[in-house]
Amino acid sequence: MRVAVVDDEIEAIRTLRDLLALSADSLGISVTVDGFSDSASFLSAFSPDSYQIVFLDIYIDETDGLELARKIRGTSESTMIIFCTTSRENMPEAFRFHAFDYLVKPISQERVTTLLADAEKVLPELTKYISFSSNRQEIRLPLSELVWTQSQGHYLHIKARSGEEYTTRMTTKEFLGSVNGDKRFLIINKGIVVNMDQIRRIEKGSCSLTDGTSFPIKVREAGQIEQQWQNYMFDQLREGQK
């Protein structure tokens, strides 16, 4: 588990790093912690697959923690955000960014241990990745950040929610095997797979996605494809109501 701590007080970073290390050891969890004392250095290191958890102080240099949370959410929905601050006054606004928790300093060891245990229960779903090589770089992309894939010959083009596009040597069959039957991915045409969480609408033989891309769908299977999407969305809604 990779964790970032963003706080303009170096001592606060050290304290939280020590608390996390002790809690991780007691829970038998492997945790790597990177500390950042300013928002610019954190943003230069951050990507959707860089950190599973980010601890944010609300009062950080020129960019406050709430603004930093907004920037994180603009790139990643899956990153777990936990606010750490000296006051409760910003709590209502903090949770607008789907924060996992809000800690008020000083933070106890027991509180951190409970938080880390709770986070571990959620993270297996949030940290499903696909790993591949693109442009001589090793990429680990969270499945929740993937919008669509399109195959051309022996290569696969992959589009992420961040806007990044990758090309890797992989077939559609190999891709589907690597995501281990994840039910959110749907084949809508030959060589085209979409993340159903990123579908905006299906109509008139076309599938429109949240990134603005539209793909034609198989004419003979249009009704079946649309029904699969509707069933998936219904199941997601039902799960959210439990």
N, C-alpha and C positions, 0 to 999 in steps of 0.2 A: 504494500500500500504506500503510495507516494503522497506526501502532505506538504503543503506550503503554508508558512506562517508569515503574514504581512503586518508589520507593526513598526512604527518609527522609533520605538524604544528598544535598543539592542538587548537590554536586560530582560524585557518582556518576552522577546523571542527565545532567549536562553532558558527562561523559566518554563515556558510552554513546551519547548523541545525536551527538557528534562522530564516534565510531567508525562508527556507522550511516550517517552522511552520506557519509563517505569510501568506505565499502564500497558503498553504493548508487551512488555516482558511478562507481566502477570497474566495476560490473556493468551500468550503464546502467538502473538501476531507480529509479522515482520513489517516495520514501519520505517520509511526513509523520510526525514524532515529537512526541507530547505527553507532558510529564513531570508526575508527581504525587508529592508528597512525603508524602502520607498516604493511608490507605486510604479514608477517607470521601469525599474529593474525587474519587478515582478511581471509586468505586462510583456516585456521583451522575452521572458522565459516561458510564458504561459501559452498553452495550446489545449484544445479539447482533450488530448490524450496525455498531457504532462502530469496532472495532479488529480487524484480522486477527491481529495478534501482540501479546501482552502480556508484557513482561519484568518479572518479580517478584523483588524482594529477599525472602529468607525472613524477615528480621528487620525488621518495619515496625510502628512505634508499638504500640498496644494489640492490633491485629489482625495476627497474623503472616501471612507470605506463603502458608503452607499453608491457612490458614482463608480467605484471600482467593481462593485457587485453588478451594476448595470452593464458594464463592459464585459464581464465574465459571461453573463446571461446572453449577451448579444452574440457570443461565440459558442457557448456550450450550455445546454439545458441539463446535462448529466452531472456536472461538477457539483460536489456537495459543498455548500457555503455555510460556514459557522462564524458568527460574529462574536468578537471578544472585545468588551469595552468596559468603561467605568460607570456607565449610567444606563438606566432602563428606558430613558426618554425616547430613544430612536427605535425601540422594539417594534411598534406597529409598522413603521415604514420598512424596516429591515425584512420583515416577513413577506413583503410584496415581491421580493426577489426569490421566493421559495427557499428561504434559509432553512437548513436542517435544525439549527439550534442557535441560541443567543446566550452567551456566557457573560456574566458580570464579574469583573476582577475584584479581588483576588480569586483565582480559581483553585478549587481544592483537587487533590489527587483523586479522591473518590468520584468527583464529578467528571473528571476526564476519563477515568476508567469506564464509568457507566456510558458515557458518550461514545467512546471508541467501540465498546461492545455493541451498542445499538447501531452504530454506523456499519459495522461489519455485517450485520444481518441484512442491510439494505444494499450494500455495495456489490455483492455478486451479480445482481441484475444490472446495476448501473455500469459495471466495468466489463461488460462483454465486448471483446475487441475482435477485429480482423487485422492480422499482421501480413504485410506484404512489402516488397521492395519496389521503389519507384524513383527514377532518376538518381540511382546509386545511393538512395537513402532508405533506411528501414523505417517503415511507418506502422504505427499501431493506432488504428482508428476505431473509436467506440462505435458500436453498431447503431446506437441512437443518433449519431451524427451523420450517418450515411443516408443520402437521398436516393441515388439510383446508380446502377451499373449498366454498362452497355459493352457487349463484346464485339470485337473486330478481329477476325482470324484467331490467333493465339493470344491476343492481348485484351485486357479488360480496362475500360475507362470507368473511373469511380468518381462520383461527385459528392462532396461533403457539404454540410450545412454552412460551414464557414465561407463557402465559395471556392475553396480549393478543389482542383481537379487533378487526379492522379492516373497514371497509366502503368499497368503492371502486367507481367506475363502470367496470365491465368485465364482459364475458361470459365464460362458461366457455371458449368457443372462443378468445377473445383471450388468456385466461390460458394455455391450453395452447400457444398460439403463442409467448407471451413466455418460456416455459421451454424452448422450442426442442426439444421432443420428449424431455425428460428422462424416462428410463424408470421412475423411481420413482413417477410420478404415474399413478393409476388411476381411471377413471370407474367408480363402483360403482352409480350410479343417475342419473336425469335431474338434471343440474345439480349433482351431488355428485362431487367429486374428492378422493381421499385420498393422502397420502404413504405408500407401502407400508412405509417404514422405521418408521412410527408405528402400524402395525396390531398390535393385541394378539392378536386371534383373529377368525376368521370361522366362524360356526356358526348354524344355524337361521334362515338368511335375514337375518342381521345382521352388520355389521362393527363391531367394538369397537376403539377407538383408545386410545393411551396417555394421552390427556387425560381419559379417562372418557366421551367421547362415543360413542354408537352410532348408526349409520345403517342403514336397511333397504337391502338390495341388490336389484337386478333379479331377480325370481323366475325368469324364463326363462333368465337368464344366470348364475345363482348358481354352478353348477358351473364354468363357464368363468372367472368372476371369481376364485374360490378357487384354481383351477389357475394363473392368472396370478400370483397372489401367491406361491404355493408355488414356482413356477419362478423368480421374482425372488429369493426368499430363498435358494434353492439356488445361484443364480448368485453372490449376494453371499458366501455361505459359501465357494464355490469360489475366488472372487477373493481372499478373505482368507487362503486357504491357499497361495497362490502365493509 
